[in-house]
Amino acid sequence: MAAGNTVIIKPSEVSPATASALAKLVPQYLDQACYPVVCGGVAETTELLKERFDYIFYTGSTTVGKIVRDAANKHLTPTTLELGGKSPCYVDTSVNLDKAARRILWGKMINLGQTCIAPDYVLCPREVREPLVSAMKEVLVEWFGKEPKTSPDLGRIVAERHVDRLAKYLDSGRAVVGGGYNREEKWVEPTILVDVKEDSKIMQEEIFGPILPILTVDNHTQAIDLIRAKERPLALYIFSVNKEIQDTFLRRVQCGGVCINDTIFHISNNKLPFGGVGWSGMGGYHGKFTFDTFSHFKSVLSRSYNPIIEKITCMRFPPYSEKKKKVMMGSVADKGDGPGVLHYLALTAQHLVSMSAGALLLYLSLHYTDTHVV
């Protein structure tokens, strides 16, 4: 809107209360002819995608992102896709595990794990797992009590079908914390799984919930190999004070964004673009990057009819003489008879004169030319 666009707003049908609020409030403050809100499900979205838009911005799953991209391709419509994926978190022996546990769980439990950049799984050396799990247990009790379902600081899963999906993940490992769920109440307990196999179901799909698998690795090199074997994540979290290890992750792992020794906070900085790569999305936004995303930079060049410029630049017009070619190209042909010193001095002088003429032509041409972007 700030970039001067009209916008069709299509909220998710999975959150009908939010969609209803937008449909009610937006028309009260904005012109419906410019900013209509379209509610509905798959049928309505399918019809919308048949239209020829100037730009499409989609936030959601990779599966639906592919559908949106296919529809956009029919009209060569540019798109920004903010998707998701499995955002890994690596923890090594160099960090304060209590602080790391707090920062990881904070990022994981926001909206009960239903954010696209939540830490999806943890990779750590074997000697780190037990003290990290112990620290996480204490933090969860401190924050949410022994009955987390009654905590006012934990939400609920958005739909019953997503509770069913999350419940299937619980068999992928051994729950050392949590493991409970209630379909009717749309509740899944904050859960930590260990002894998780890399090829288990929970490691093949984005979790999007409060279940945190912890896998052990020999070292950071093995962790990087495991991450690189999967699709490129939207976020990467590195908990290490070892600069060499940090740099190795940054160099070898392709991802949307990185946060070192914390989670989530990298998206709060409007000086940094936020977006994915590969299956985690395309394009970037936040701050000025958002304005640029929804803008087209039109290049404009405007020339004057100054008689001096016209006289000088007429050399570009046919017929082309050798003199014109020399000035325009800024060079001369080698017509010397031998490699003597005088010959090279003469060539050098000719080149300097010709290059100076070419430079003067370029300077005057640009000096009397207006260029800008709109």
BAKE-145006 format. One record per residue (C-alpha): residue number from 1; residue in three letters; x, y negated, z. Coordinates in Angstrom, 2 decimals, decimal comma. Each point is the difference from the previous one (the first is absolute). Layout:
+-----+-----+---------+---------+---------+
!   n ! res !    east !   north !      up !
+-----+-----+---------+---------+---------+
! NUM ! ALA !       X !       Y !       Z !
...
+-----+-----+---------+---------+---------+
This chain:
+-----+-----+---------+---------+---------+
!   n ! res !    east !   north !      up !
+-----+-----+---------+---------+---------+
!   1 ! MET !    0,00 !    0,00 !    0,00 !
!   2 ! ALA !    2,81 !   -2,40 !    0,89 !
!   3 ! ALA !    1,51 !    0,66 !   -3,42 !
!   4 ! GLY !   -3,22 !   -1,15 !   -1,68 !
!   5 ! ASN !   -1,57 !    3,34 !   -0,83 !
!   6 ! THR !   -3,56 !    1,20 !    0,17 !
!   7 ! VAL !   -0,17 !    3,26 !    1,94 !
!   8 ! ILE !   -2,29 !    3,02 !    0,16 !
!   9 ! ILE !    0,36 !    1,47 !    3,49 !
!  10 ! LYS !   -0,66 !    3,75 !    0,30 !
!  11 ! PRO !    0,30 !    1,21 !    3,62 !
!  12 ! SER !    0,36 !    3,69 !    0,82 !
!  13 ! GLU !   -3,17 !    2,04 !    0,33 !
!  14 ! VAL !    1,70 !    1,98 !    2,80 !
!  15 ! SER !   -0,35 !   -3,03 !    2,30 !
!  16 ! PRO !   -3,62 !   -1,09 !   -0,63 !
!  17 ! ALA !   -0,22 !   -2,37 !    2,99 !
!  18 ! THR !    2,96 !   -2,05 !   -1,25 !
!  19 ! ALA !   -1,38 !    0,05 !   -3,55 !
!  20 ! SER !   -3,38 !   -1,20 !    1,25 !
!  21 ! ALA !    1,61 !   -2,82 !    2,00 !
!  22 ! LEU !    1,95 !   -1,18 !   -3,06 !
!  23 ! ALA !   -3,12 !    0,13 !   -2,18 !
!  24 ! LYS !   -1,83 !   -2,14 !    2,55 !
!  25 ! LEU !    2,71 !   -2,53 !    0,89 !
!  26 ! VAL !    1,81 !   -0,69 !   -3,28 !
!  27 ! PRO !   -3,07 !   -1,50 !   -1,78 !
!  28 ! GLN !   -0,51 !   -2,35 !    2,95 !
!  29 ! TYR !    3,32 !   -1,71 !   -0,63 !
!  30 ! LEU !    0,98 !    0,72 !   -3,61 !
!  31 ! ASP !   -1,74 !   -0,29 !   -3,35 !
!  32 ! GLN !   -1,46 !    3,40 !   -0,89 !
!  33 ! ALA !    0,48 !   -0,74 !   -3,68 !
!  34 ! CYS !    3,75 !   -0,14 !    0,62 !
!  35 ! TYR !    0,43 !    2,41 !    2,91 !
!  36 ! PRO !   -2,64 !    2,76 !   -0,09 !
!  37 ! VAL !    0,20 !    2,92 !    2,42 !
!  38 ! VAL !   -0,92 !    3,38 !   -1,48 !
!  39 ! CYS !   -0,87 !    2,76 !    2,46 !
!  40 ! GLY !   -0,43 !    3,63 !   -0,91 !
!  41 ! GLY !    1,82 !    3,24 !   -0,58 !
!  42 ! VAL !    1,64 !    1,87 !   -2,84 !
!  43 ! ALA !   -2,72 !   -0,80 !   -2,55 !
!  44 ! GLU !    0,23 !   -3,75 !    0,55 !
!  45 ! THR !    3,80 !    0,05 !   -0,02 !
!  46 ! THR !    0,02 !    2,02 !   -3,23 !
!  47 ! GLU !   -2,23 !   -2,55 !   -1,71 !
!  48 ! LEU !    2,13 !   -2,89 !    1,25 !
!  49 ! LEU !    3,15 !    1,59 !   -1,40 !
!  50 ! LYS !   -1,54 !    0,02 !   -3,47 !
!  51 ! GLU !    0,14 !   -3,80 !   -0,04 !
!  52 ! ARG !    2,91 !   -1,92 !   -1,48 !
!  53 ! PHE !    1,69 !   -1,78 !    2,88 !
!  54 ! ASP !    3,05 !   -2,27 !   -0,11 !
!  55 ! TYR !    1,43 !    1,75 !    3,06 !
!  56 ! ILE !   -0,88 !    2,86 !    2,34 !
!  57 ! PHE !    1,24 !    0,24 !    3,58 !
!  58 ! TYR !   -0,76 !    3,30 !    1,72 !
!  59 ! THR !    0,71 !    1,24 !    3,52 !
!  60 ! GLY !   -0,63 !    3,66 !    0,76 !
!  61 ! SER !    1,14 !    3,53 !   -0,70 !
!  62 ! THR !    2,42 !    1,11 !   -2,69 !
!  63 ! THR !   -2,68 !    2,24 !   -1,53 !
!  64 ! VAL !   -2,43 !   -2,87 !   -0,54 !
!  65 ! GLY !    2,89 !   -2,30 !   -0,93 !
!  66 ! LYS !    0,67 !    2,20 !   -3,02 !
!  67 ! ILE !   -3,65 !   -0,29 !   -1,04 !
!  68 ! VAL !    0,15 !   -3,79 !    0,30 !
!  69 ! ARG !    3,21 !   -0,12 !   -2,02 !
!  70 ! ASP !   -1,47 !    2,20 !   -2,75 !
!  71 ! ALA !   -3,03 !   -2,29 !   -0,27 !
!  72 ! ALA !    2,21 !   -3,11 !   -0,07 !
!  73 ! ASN !    2,15 !    1,47 !   -2,77 !
!  74 ! LYS !   -2,96 !   -0,01 !   -2,40 !
!  75 ! HIS !    0,13 !   -3,81 !   -0,03 !
!  76 ! LEU !    3,73 !   -0,32 !    0,80 !
!  77 ! THR !   -1,06 !   -1,67 !    3,24 !
!  78 ! PRO !    2,90 !   -0,64 !    2,42 !
!  79 ! THR !   -0,47 !    1,55 !    3,43 !
!  80 ! THR !    1,36 !   -0,07 !    3,50 !
!  81 ! LEU !   -0,49 !    3,31 !    1,79 !
!  82 ! GLU !    0,53 !    0,05 !    3,76 !
!  83 ! LEU !   -0,19 !    3,71 !    0,74 !
!  84 ! GLY !    1,63 !    2,04 !    2,73 !
!  85 ! GLY !    1,88 !    3,24 !    0,36 !
!  86 ! LYS !    2,10 !    1,62 !    2,69 !
!  87 ! SER !    2,06 !   -2,72 !    1,67 !
!  88 ! PRO !    2,89 !    1,74 !    1,80 !
!  89 ! CYS !    1,65 !   -0,99 !    3,25 !
!  90 ! TYR !    3,58 !    1,05 !    0,79 !
!  91 ! VAL !    1,30 !   -0,10 !    3,59 !
!  92 ! ASP !    3,60 !    0,77 !    0,96 !
!  93 ! THR !    1,99 !    0,30 !    3,23 !
!  94 ! SER !    1,24 !   -3,60 !   -0,04 !
!  95 ! VAL !   -3,27 !   -1,65 !    1,06 !
!  96 ! ASN !   -1,85 !   -0,56 !    3,26 !
!  97 ! LEU !   -2,61 !    2,76 !   -0,29 !
!  98 ! ASP !   -2,50 !   -1,63 !    2,37 !
!  99 ! LYS !   -0,09 !   -3,15 !   -2,11 !
! 100 ! ALA !   -0,05 !    2,02 !   -3,21 !
! 101 ! ALA !   -2,94 !    2,08 !    1,30 !
! 102 ! ARG !   -1,98 !   -3,14 !    0,82 !
! 103 ! ARG !    0,62 !   -1,61 !   -3,36 !
! 104 ! ILE !   -0,76 !    3,14 !   -1,98 !
! 105 ! LEU !   -3,22 !    0,76 !    1,90 !
! 106 ! TRP !   -1,14 !   -3,61 !   -0,22 !
! 107 ! GLY !    0,31 !    0,15 !   -3,78 !
! 108 ! LYS !   -1,65 !    3,42 !   -0,12 !
! 109 ! MET !   -3,00 !   -0,73 !    2,23 !
! 110 ! ILE !   -1,10 !   -3,30 !   -1,53 !
! 111 ! ASN !   -3,57 !    0,63 !   -1,19 !
! 112 ! LEU !    0,45 !    3,60 !    1,19 !
! 113 ! GLY !    2,59 !    0,65 !   -2,69 !
! 114 ! GLN !   -2,17 !   -1,25 !   -2,85 !
! 115 ! THR !    2,40 !   -2,45 !   -1,61 !
! 116 ! CYS !    1,90 !    0,51 !   -3,23 !
! 117 ! ILE !    3,38 !   -0,70 !    1,62 !
! 118 ! ALA !   -0,38 !    2,02 !    3,20 !
! 119 ! PRO !    3,02 !    2,18 !    0,79 !
! 120 ! ASP !   -1,12 !    3,27 !   -1,58 !
! 121 ! TYR !    2,61 !    2,36 !    1,42 !
! 122 ! VAL !    3,23 !   -0,08 !    2,02 !
! 123 ! LEU !    3,35 !    1,51 !   -0,97 !
! 124 ! CYS !    2,63 !    0,30 !    2,72 !
! 125 ! PRO !    3,02 !    2,11 !    1,02 !
! 126 ! ARG !   -0,86 !    3,02 !    2,17 !
! 127 ! GLU !    1,50 !   -1,54 !    3,13 !
! 128 ! VAL !   -2,30 !   -3,02 !   -0,36 !
! 129 ! ARG !   -3,34 !    1,81 !   -0,27 !
! 130 ! GLU !   -0,64 !    0,99 !    3,62 !
! 131 ! PRO !    0,97 !   -3,32 !    1,64 !
! 132 ! LEU !   -1,95 !   -1,86 !   -2,71 !
! 133 ! VAL !   -3,11 !    2,14 !    0,57 !
! 134 ! SER !    0,35 !   -0,48 !    3,77 !
! 135 ! ALA !    0,20 !   -3,78 !   -0,45 !
! 136 ! MET !   -3,03 !    0,03 !   -2,31 !
! 137 ! LYS !   -2,07 !    1,97 !    2,51 !
! 138 ! GLU !    0,67 !   -2,60 !    2,69 !
! 139 ! VAL !   -0,78 !   -2,89 !   -2,33 !
! 140 ! LEU !   -3,35 !    1,47 !   -1,12 !
! 141 ! VAL !   -1,12 !    0,54 !    3,61 !
! 142 ! GLU !    1,17 !   -3,49 !    0,96 !
! 143 ! TRP !   -1,92 !   -1,60 !   -2,87 !
! 144 ! PHE !   -3,16 !    2,10 !   -0,26 !
! 145 ! GLY !   -0,23 !    1,96 !    3,26 !
! 146 ! LYS !   -0,59 !    3,71 !    0,46 !
! 147 ! GLU !   -3,34 !   -0,25 !   -1,84 !
! 148 ! PRO !    0,90 !   -1,93 !   -3,17 !
! 149 ! LYS !   -3,53 !    0,37 !   -1,40 !
! 150 ! THR !   -1,20 !   -2,50 !    2,61 !
! 151 ! SER !    2,72 !   -2,55 !   -0,78 !
! 152 ! PRO !   -1,31 !   -3,30 !   -1,42 !
! 153 ! ASP !    3,25 !   -0,31 !   -1,95 !
! 154 ! LEU !   -0,60 !    2,99 !   -2,28 !
! 155 ! GLY !   -2,43 !   -0,03 !   -2,88 !
! 156 ! ARG !   -1,77 !    2,79 !   -1,86 !
! 157 ! ILE !    0,48 !    1,78 !   -3,32 !
! 158 ! VAL !   -1,86 !   -1,75 !   -2,80 !
! 159 ! ALA !   -2,11 !    2,99 !   -1,11 !
! 160 ! GLU !   -0,83 !    3,56 !    1,04 !
! 161 ! ARG !    1,54 !    1,47 !   -3,15 !
! 162 ! HIS !    3,31 !   -1,57 !    1,00 !
! 163 ! VAL !   -0,27 !    1,65 !    3,43 !
! 164 ! ASP !   -0,40 !    3,31 !   -1,84 !
! 165 ! ARG !    3,07 !   -0,77 !   -2,09 !
! 166 ! LEU !    2,12 !   -0,91 !    3,03 !
! 167 ! ALA !   -1,17 !    3,05 !    1,96 !
! 168 ! LYS !    1,47 !    2,27 !   -2,69 !
! 169 ! TYR !    3,42 !   -1,56 !    0,59 !
! 170 ! LEU !    0,09 !    1,11 !    3,64 !
! 171 ! ASP !    0,93 !    3,54 !   -1,01 !
! 172 ! SER !    3,20 !   -1,26 !   -1,66 !
! 173 ! GLY !    1,95 !    0,00 !    3,25 !
! 174 ! ARG !   -0,06 !    0,27 !    3,80 !
! 175 ! ALA !   -1,78 !   -2,84 !    1,78 !
! 176 ! VAL !    2,10 !   -1,19 !    2,95 !
! 177 ! VAL !   -2,31 !   -2,98 !    0,48 !
! 178 ! GLY !   -3,71 !   -0,19 !   -0,84 !
! 179 ! GLY !   -1,51 !    2,25 !   -2,63 !
! 180 ! GLY !   -3,65 !   -0,65 !    0,80 !
! 181 ! TYR !   -2,71 !   -1,39 !   -2,27 !
! 182 ! ASN !   -3,77 !   -0,50 !   -0,19 !
! 183 ! ARG !   -1,67 !   -0,23 !   -3,38 !
! 184 ! GLU !   -3,25 !   -1,58 !    1,19 !
! 185 ! GLU !    1,84 !   -2,72 !    1,91 !
! 186 ! LYS !    2,49 !   -0,51 !   -2,87 !
! 187 ! TRP !    2,78 !    0,53 !    2,50 !
! 188 ! VAL !    3,47 !    1,45 !   -0,42 !
! 189 ! GLU !    2,32 !   -0,10 !    3,00 !
! 190 ! PRO !    3,50 !   -1,51 !   -0,29 !
! 191 ! THR !    2,01 !    3,10 !   -0,83 !
! 192 ! ILE !    3,69 !    0,91 !   -0,27 !
! 193 ! LEU !    0,87 !    3,17 !   -1,93 !
! 194 ! VAL !    3,34 !    1,82 !    0,13 !
! 195 ! ASP !    1,28 !    3,14 !   -1,73 !
! 196 ! VAL !   -1,49 !   -1,33 !   -3,21 !
! 197 ! LYS !    1,18 !    1,62 !   -3,23 !
! 198 ! GLU !    1,02 !   -2,29 !   -2,84 !
! 199 ! ASP !   -2,33 !    1,84 !   -2,39 !
! 200 ! SER !   -3,05 !   -0,11 !    2,31 !
! 201 ! LYS !   -3,21 !   -1,71 !   -1,08 !
! 202 ! ILE !    0,50 !   -3,01 !    2,26 !
! 203 ! MET !    3,30 !   -0,73 !   -1,73 !
! 204 ! GLN !   -1,54 !   -0,03 !   -3,48 !
! 205 ! GLU !   -2,62 !   -2,73 !    0,49 !
! 206 ! GLU !   -0,23 !   -3,42 !    1,63 !
! 207 ! ILE !   -1,35 !    0,60 !    3,51 !
! 208 ! PHE !   -1,86 !   -3,29 !    0,54 !
! 209 ! GLY !   -0,83 !    0,83 !    3,59 !
! 210 ! PRO !    1,47 !    0,28 !    3,53 !
! 211 ! ILE !    1,96 !    3,23 !   -0,61 !
! 212 ! LEU !    3,80 !   -0,31 !    0,05 !
! 213 ! PRO !    2,13 !    2,96 !   -1,14 !
! 214 ! ILE !    3,62 !    0,08 !    1,21 !
! 215 ! LEU !    2,48 !    1,98 !   -2,10 !
! 216 ! THR !    3,62 !    0,66 !    0,90 !
! 217 ! VAL !    2,94 !   -0,43 !   -2,36 !
! 218 ! ASP !    3,73 !    0,58 !    0,25 !
! 219 ! ASN !    0,92 !   -3,61 !   -0,80 !
! 220 ! HIS !   -1,09 !   -3,12 !   -1,85 !
! 221 ! THR !    1,16 !    1,47 !   -3,31 !
! 222 ! GLN !   -2,46 !    2,87 !    0,28 !
! 223 ! ALA !   -2,72 !   -2,46 !    1,03 !
! 224 ! ILE !    0,64 !   -2,05 !   -3,13 !
! 225 ! ASP !   -0,12 !    3,13 !   -2,17 !
! 226 ! LEU !   -3,40 !    0,94 !    1,48 !
! 227 ! ILE !   -1,36 !   -3,50 !   -0,60 !
! 228 ! ARG !    1,32 !   -0,11 !   -3,55 !
! 229 ! ALA !   -1,64 !    3,36 !   -0,75 !
! 230 ! LYS !   -3,41 !   -1,65 !    0,47 !
! 231 ! GLU !   -1,70 !   -2,85 !   -1,83 !
! 232 ! ARG !    1,36 !   -3,46 !    0,74 !
! 233 ! PRO !   -1,55 !   -1,33 !    3,23 !
! 234 ! LEU !   -1,62 !   -3,36 !    0,62 !
! 235 ! ALA !    2,14 !   -0,56 !    3,11 !
! 236 ! LEU !    3,19 !    1,40 !    1,49 !
! 237 ! TYR !    0,83 !   -0,29 !    3,71 !
! 238 ! ILE !    3,61 !    0,41 !    1,12 !
! 239 ! PHE !    0,75 !    0,23 !    3,72 !
! 240 ! SER !    3,78 !   -0,21 !    0,22 !
! 241 ! VAL !    2,54 !   -2,60 !    1,06 !
! 242 ! ASN !    2,60 !    1,58 !   -2,27 !
! 243 ! LYS !    0,48 !   -2,48 !   -2,85 !
! 244 ! GLU !    1,48 !    2,64 !   -2,28 !
! 245 ! ILE !   -3,05 !    2,24 !    0,45 !
! 246 ! GLN !   -2,34 !   -2,94 !   -0,57 !
! 247 ! ASP !    1,80 !   -0,90 !   -3,22 !
! 248 ! THR !   -0,08 !    3,61 !   -1,20 !
! 249 ! PHE !   -3,78 !    0,14 !    0,40 !
! 250 ! LEU !   -0,41 !   -3,37 !   -1,73 !
! 251 ! ARG !    2,18 !    1,10 !   -2,88 !
! 252 ! ARG !   -1,37 !    3,49 !   -0,56 !
! 253 ! VAL !   -3,72 !   -0,22 !    0,82 !
! 254 ! GLN !   -2,36 !   -1,77 !   -2,39 !
! 255 ! CYS !   -3,05 !   -1,35 !    1,79 !
! 256 ! GLY !   -2,33 !   -2,98 !    0,20 !
! 257 ! GLY !    1,53 !   -1,61 !    3,08 !
! 258 ! VAL !    2,28 !    0,73 !    2,94 !
! 259 ! CYS !   -0,17 !   -0,82 !    3,70 !
! 260 ! ILE !    3,07 !    0,74 !    2,12 !
! 261 ! ASN !   -0,43 !    0,81 !    3,71 !
! 262 ! ASP !   -3,70 !   -0,88 !   -0,04 !
! 263 ! THR !   -3,18 !    0,75 !   -1,94 !
! 264 ! ILE !   -2,61 !   -2,02 !   -1,91 !
! 265 ! PHE !    1,60 !   -3,41 !    0,67 !
! 266 ! HIS !    1,57 !   -0,34 !   -3,44 !
! 267 ! ILE !   -3,44 !   -0,71 !   -1,50 !
! 268 ! SER !   -0,58 !   -2,95 !    2,35 !
! 269 ! ASN !    2,76 !   -2,08 !   -1,61 !
! 270 ! ASN !   -1,50 !   -2,05 !   -2,83 !
! 271 ! LYS !    3,48 !   -0,58 !   -1,41 !
! 272 ! LEU !    0,14 !    3,69 !   -0,91 !
! 273 ! PRO !   -2,12 !    1,57 !   -2,76 !
! 274 ! PHE !   -2,08 !    3,01 !    1,02 !
! 275 ! GLY !   -0,74 !    2,81 !   -2,42 !
! 276 ! GLY !    0,79 !    3,53 !   -1,02 !
! 277 ! VAL !    1,94 !    1,81 !   -2,67 !
! 278 ! GLY !   -1,00 !    3,07 !   -1,98 !
! 279 ! TRP !   -2,88 !    1,84 !    1,66 !
! 280 ! SER !   -0,07 !   -2,48 !    2,89 !
! 281 ! GLY !   -1,01 !   -2,81 !   -2,35 !
! 282 ! MET !    1,21 !   -2,74 !   -2,30 !
! 283 ! GLY !    0,35 !   -3,74 !    0,28 !
! 284 ! GLY !    0,59 !   -2,15 !    3,06 !
! 285 ! TYR !   -1,86 !   -2,63 !    1,97 !
! 286 ! HIS !   -0,09 !   -1,99 !    3,28 !
! 287 ! GLY !    0,69 !   -3,72 !    0,32 !
! 288 ! LYS !    1,10 !   -1,71 !   -3,21 !
! 289 ! PHE !    0,35 !    3,43 !   -1,62 !
! 290 ! THR !   -3,80 !    0,35 !    0,16 !
! 291 ! PHE !   -0,51 !   -3,33 !   -1,76 !
! 292 ! ASP !    2,47 !    1,06 !   -2,68 !
! 293 ! THR !   -1,70 !    3,38 !   -0,40 !
! 294 ! PHE !   -3,28 !   -1,66 !   -0,88 !
! 295 ! SER !    1,58 !   -2,62 !   -2,26 !
! 296 ! HIS !    1,19 !    0,04 !   -3,59 !
! 297 ! PHE !    3,11 !   -2,08 !   -0,63 !
! 298 ! LYS !   -0,51 !   -1,62 !   -3,39 !
! 299 ! SER !    3,21 !   -1,30 !   -1,60 !
! 300 ! VAL !   -0,35 !   -3,38 !   -1,74 !
! 301 ! LEU !    2,55 !   -1,87 !   -2,17 !
! 302 ! SER !   -0,77 !   -3,48 !   -1,32 !
! 303 ! ARG !    2,27 !   -1,84 !   -2,49 !
! 304 ! SER !    0,19 !   -3,71 !   -0,76 !
! 305 ! TYR !    0,33 !   -1,72 !   -3,42 !
! 306 ! ASN !    3,07 !   -2,00 !    0,98 !
! 307 ! PRO !    1,75 !   -0,98 !   -3,28 !
! 308 ! ILE !    3,48 !    0,72 !    1,38 !
! 309 ! ILE !   -0,97 !    3,51 !    0,98 !
! 310 ! GLU !   -1,76 !    0,51 !   -3,30 !
! 311 ! LYS !    3,15 !   -1,04 !   -1,87 !
! 312 ! ILE !    2,26 !    2,33 !    1,98 !
! 313 ! THR !   -2,32 !    3,00 !    0,08 !
! 314 ! CYS !   -0,73 !   -0,19 !   -3,72 !
! 315 ! MET !    3,05 !    2,23 !   -0,42 !
! 316 ! ARG !   -2,22 !    2,96 !    0,86 !
! 317 ! PHE !   -2,03 !   -0,50 !   -3,17 !
! 318 ! PRO !    0,92 !    1,52 !   -3,41 !
! 319 ! PRO !    1,90 !   -0,21 !   -2,22 !
! 320 ! TYR !    2,92 !    1,15 !    2,17 !
! 321 ! SER !    3,48 !   -1,30 !   -0,81 !
! 322 ! GLU !    3,27 !    1,17 !    1,51 !
! 323 ! LYS !    0,14 !   -3,22 !    2,00 !
! 324 ! LYS !   -3,43 !    0,67 !    1,49 !
! 325 ! LYS !    0,95 !    3,54 !    0,83 !
! 326 ! LYS !    3,17 !   -1,12 !    1,78 !
! 327 ! VAL !   -1,85 !   -2,49 !    2,17 !
! 328 ! MET !   -2,94 !    2,28 !    0,74 !
! 329 ! MET !    2,13 !    3,05 !    0,78 !
! 330 ! GLY !    2,69 !   -1,96 !    1,85 !
! 331 ! SER !    2,77 !    1,77 !   -1,89 !
! 332 ! VAL !    1,97 !   -0,15 !   -3,27 !
! 333 ! ALA !    1,25 !    2,60 !   -2,42 !
! 334 ! ASP !    3,69 !    0,93 !    0,12 !
! 335 ! LYS !    1,57 !   -1,49 !   -3,15 !
! 336 ! GLY !    3,60 !   -0,08 !    1,16 !
! 337 ! ASP !    2,83 !    1,29 !   -2,15 !
! 338 ! GLY !    2,03 !    1,54 !    2,77 !
! 339 ! PRO !    0,37 !    0,50 !    3,69 !
! 340 ! GLY !    2,25 !   -2,97 !    0,64 !
! 341 ! VAL !   -0,35 !   -2,33 !    2,98 !
! 342 ! LEU !   -1,39 !   -2,85 !   -2,12 !
! 343 ! HIS !   -2,62 !    2,35 !   -1,40 !
! 344 ! TYR !   -1,26 !    0,94 !    3,47 !
! 345 ! LEU !    0,07 !   -3,63 !    1,15 !
! 346 ! ALA !   -2,09 !   -0,98 !   -3,03 !
! 347 ! LEU !   -2,48 !    2,80 !    0,70 !
! 348 ! THR !   -0,23 !   -1,03 !    3,64 !
! 349 ! ALA !   -0,71 !   -3,60 !   -0,95 !
! 350 ! GLN !   -2,68 !    1,06 !   -2,47 !
! 351 ! HIS !   -1,65 !    2,21 !    2,62 !
! 352 ! LEU !    0,01 !   -2,78 !    2,59 !
! 353 ! VAL !   -1,53 !   -2,52 !   -2,40 !
! 354 ! SER !   -2,63 !    2,47 !   -1,15 !
! 355 ! MET !   -0,83 !    1,17 !    3,53 !
! 356 ! SER !   -0,27 !   -3,59 !    1,19 !
! 357 ! ALA !   -2,40 !   -0,80 !   -2,81 !
! 358 ! GLY !   -2,06 !    3,09 !    0,83 !
! 359 ! ALA !   -0,02 !   -0,87 !    3,70 !
! 360 ! LEU !   -1,05 !   -3,58 !   -0,76 !
! 361 ! LEU !   -2,80 !    1,29 !   -2,18 !
! 362 ! LEU !   -1,19 !    2,32 !    2,77 !
! 363 ! TYR !    0,21 !   -2,72 !    2,67 !
! 364 ! LEU !   -1,93 !   -2,56 !   -2,01 !
! 365 ! SER !   -2,55 !    2,58 !   -1,01 !
! 366 ! LEU !   -0,65 !    0,98 !    3,61 !
! 367 ! HIS !    0,25 !   -3,55 !    1,34 !
! 368 ! TYR !   -2,86 !   -1,13 !   -2,18 !
! 369 ! THR !   -2,06 !    3,16 !    0,58 !
! 370 ! ASP !   -2,56 !    0,53 !    2,75 !
! 371 ! THR !   -0,21 !    3,55 !    1,35 !
! 372 ! HIS !   -2,16 !    1,22 !    2,86 !
! 373 ! VAL !   -2,13 !    2,87 !    1,20 !
! 374 ! VAL !   -3,72 !   -0,24 !    0,69 !
+-----+-----+---------+---------+---------+
